[in-house]
C-alpha cells in the first residue's frame, strides 16, 4: 500500500467530504420530498398522510 502525504491528506479530506456530501444529499432529498408532498397536497386541496 503506497503511503504519502497526498494519500494521507486525501484520506482525511474524503472522510469530511463524504460526511458533508451525505448530509447535504440527505437534506436535499428531504427538502425535495417535502416540496413534492406539499405540491400534491396543495393540488388536491387536502392533507393526506
PyMOL commands that place a pseudoatom at each C-alpha (Angstrom):
pseudoatom trace, name=CA, resn=UNK, resi=1, chain=A, elem=C, hetatm=0, pos=[0.000, 0.000, 0.000]
pseudoatom trace, name=CA, resn=UNK, resi=2, chain=A, elem=C, hetatm=0, pos=[1.518, 3.294, -1.075]
pseudoatom trace, name=CA, resn=UNK, resi=3, chain=A, elem=C, hetatm=0, pos=[1.806, 5.828, 1.711]
pseudoatom trace, name=CA, resn=UNK, resi=4, chain=A, elem=C, hetatm=0, pos=[2.482, 9.501, 1.269]
pseudoatom trace, name=CA, resn=UNK, resi=5, chain=A, elem=C, hetatm=0, pos=[1.328, 12.976, 2.278]
pseudoatom trace, name=CA, resn=UNK, resi=6, chain=A, elem=C, hetatm=0, pos=[-1.087, 13.082, -0.653]
pseudoatom trace, name=CA, resn=UNK, resi=7, chain=A, elem=C, hetatm=0, pos=[-2.825, 9.805, 0.220]
pseudoatom trace, name=CA, resn=UNK, resi=8, chain=A, elem=C, hetatm=0, pos=[-2.985, 10.707, 3.913]
pseudoatom trace, name=CA, resn=UNK, resi=9, chain=A, elem=C, hetatm=0, pos=[-4.437, 14.126, 3.143]
pseudoatom trace, name=CA, resn=UNK, resi=10, chain=A, elem=C, hetatm=0, pos=[-6.889, 12.631, 0.654]
pseudoatom trace, name=CA, resn=UNK, resi=11, chain=A, elem=C, hetatm=0, pos=[-7.996, 10.034, 3.205]
pseudoatom trace, name=CA, resn=UNK, resi=12, chain=A, elem=C, hetatm=0, pos=[-8.803, 12.590, 5.893]
pseudoatom trace, name=CA, resn=UNK, resi=13, chain=A, elem=C, hetatm=0, pos=[-10.249, 15.017, 3.350]
pseudoatom trace, name=CA, resn=UNK, resi=14, chain=A, elem=C, hetatm=0, pos=[-12.544, 12.465, 1.712]
pseudoatom trace, name=CA, resn=UNK, resi=15, chain=A, elem=C, hetatm=0, pos=[-13.895, 11.496, 5.146]
pseudoatom trace, name=CA, resn=UNK, resi=16, chain=A, elem=C, hetatm=0, pos=[-15.087, 15.041, 5.776]
pseudoatom trace, name=CA, resn=UNK, resi=17, chain=A, elem=C, hetatm=0, pos=[-16.173, 15.351, 2.149]
pseudoatom trace, name=CA, resn=UNK, resi=18, chain=A, elem=C, hetatm=0, pos=[-18.316, 12.233, 2.418]
pseudoatom trace, name=CA, resn=UNK, resi=19, chain=A, elem=C, hetatm=0, pos=[-19.847, 13.414, 5.694]
pseudoatom trace, name=CA, resn=UNK, resi=20, chain=A, elem=C, hetatm=0, pos=[-20.635, 16.811, 4.203]
pseudoatom trace, name=CA, resn=UNK, resi=21, chain=A, elem=C, hetatm=0, pos=[-21.861, 15.260, 0.963]
pseudoatom trace, name=CA, resn=UNK, resi=22, chain=A, elem=C, hetatm=0, pos=[-24.078, 12.782, 2.825]
pseudoatom trace, name=CA, resn=UNK, resi=23, chain=A, elem=C, hetatm=0, pos=[-25.657, 15.490, 4.988]
pseudoatom trace, name=CA, resn=UNK, resi=24, chain=A, elem=C, hetatm=0, pos=[-26.261, 17.778, 2.005]
pseudoatom trace, name=CA, resn=UNK, resi=25, chain=A, elem=C, hetatm=0, pos=[-27.698, 14.911, -0.028]
pseudoatom trace, name=CA, resn=UNK, resi=26, chain=A, elem=C, hetatm=0, pos=[-29.986, 13.900, 2.841]
pseudoatom trace, name=CA, resn=UNK, resi=27, chain=A, elem=C, hetatm=0, pos=[-31.116, 17.497, 3.335]
pseudoatom trace, name=CA, resn=UNK, resi=28, chain=A, elem=C, hetatm=0, pos=[-31.761, 17.973, -0.386]
pseudoatom trace, name=CA, resn=UNK, resi=29, chain=A, elem=C, hetatm=0, pos=[-33.637, 14.668, -0.567]
pseudoatom trace, name=CA, resn=UNK, resi=30, chain=A, elem=C, hetatm=0, pos=[-35.809, 15.586, 2.424]
pseudoatom trace, name=CA, resn=UNK, resi=31, chain=A, elem=C, hetatm=0, pos=[-36.480, 19.075, 1.049]
pseudoatom trace, name=CA, resn=UNK, resi=32, chain=A, elem=C, hetatm=0, pos=[-37.337, 17.677, -2.385]
pseudoatom trace, name=CA, resn=UNK, resi=33, chain=A, elem=C, hetatm=0, pos=[-39.669, 15.072, -0.930]
pseudoatom trace, name=CA, resn=UNK, resi=34, chain=A, elem=C, hetatm=0, pos=[-41.343, 17.687, 1.249]
pseudoatom trace, name=CA, resn=UNK, resi=35, chain=A, elem=C, hetatm=0, pos=[-41.785, 20.030, -1.719]
pseudoatom trace, name=CA, resn=UNK, resi=36, chain=A, elem=C, hetatm=0, pos=[-43.368, 17.294, -3.842]
pseudoatom trace, name=CA, resn=UNK, resi=37, chain=A, elem=C, hetatm=0, pos=[-45.599, 16.238, -0.952]
pseudoatom trace, name=CA, resn=UNK, resi=38, chain=A, elem=C, hetatm=0, pos=[-46.640, 19.844, -0.300]
pseudoatom trace, name=CA, resn=UNK, resi=39, chain=A, elem=C, hetatm=0, pos=[-47.328, 20.409, -4.008]
pseudoatom trace, name=CA, resn=UNK, resi=40, chain=A, elem=C, hetatm=0, pos=[-49.505, 17.297, -4.237]
pseudoatom trace, name=CA, resn=UNK, resi=41, chain=A, elem=C, hetatm=0, pos=[-51.391, 18.321, -1.106]
pseudoatom trace, name=CA, resn=UNK, resi=42, chain=A, elem=C, hetatm=0, pos=[-51.933, 21.829, -2.460]
pseudoatom trace, name=CA, resn=UNK, resi=43, chain=A, elem=C, hetatm=0, pos=[-53.102, 20.493, -5.803]
pseudoatom trace, name=CA, resn=UNK, resi=44, chain=A, elem=C, hetatm=0, pos=[-55.558, 18.005, -4.311]
pseudoatom trace, name=CA, resn=UNK, resi=45, chain=A, elem=C, hetatm=0, pos=[-56.724, 20.546, -1.748]
pseudoatom trace, name=CA, resn=UNK, resi=46, chain=A, elem=C, hetatm=0, pos=[-56.435, 18.170, 1.182]
pseudoatom trace, name=CA, resn=UNK, resi=47, chain=A, elem=C, hetatm=0, pos=[-53.919, 16.876, 3.667]
pseudoatom trace, name=CA, resn=UNK, resi=48, chain=A, elem=C, hetatm=0, pos=[-53.075, 13.233, 3.223]
pseudoatom trace, name=CA, resn=UNK, resi=49, chain=A, elem=C, hetatm=0, pos=[-50.682, 11.190, 5.348]
for i in range(1, 49): cmd.bond("trace and resi %d" % i, "trace and resi %d" % (i + 1))
show_as sticks, trace
zoom trace
